[in-house]
Amino acid sequence: MASASVTAASFASSQVLIASYRPRQLDEADRIAQELLASSGVTPQDAVAGFSHAELQAQEARWMRELRQSVSNLNARIAALPADQATRR
């Protein structure tokens, strides 16, 4: 019985550790996506405009909440740009 308890505790600990990495993974994924978009000639404004037409409110799945957060992060990046760079091409 002790072995099962140790296994369960180990599993729970690993899940907590994995969850603690998630925000950094999402930030890194956003950064990579923004670099890929830029190298493809897609401006942050174009990307946000594309998402504005998508139905991001349809589900409350975890990935959907994370996608909405990524779009919000992209909007914040646009807001932080100097005025001459923030205008759409």
BELPE-V779299 format. One line per field, one symbol per residue. ss: DSSP state (H for helix, E for strand, - for the rest). burial: b if it has 16 or more other ideal C-beta (glycine too) atoms within 10 Angstrom, else e. A space follows every 10 residues. Layout:
BEGIN
ss->???
burial->???
END
This chain:
BEGIN
ss->-HHHHHHHHH HHHHHHHHHH HHHHHHHHHH HHHHHHHHH- ---HHHHHHH HH-------- -HHHHHHHHH HHHHHHHHHH --HHHH---
burial->eeeeeeeeee eeeeeeeeee eeeeeeeeeb eeebeeeeee eebbbebbee eeeeeeeeee eeeeebeeeb bebbeeebee eeeeeeeee
END
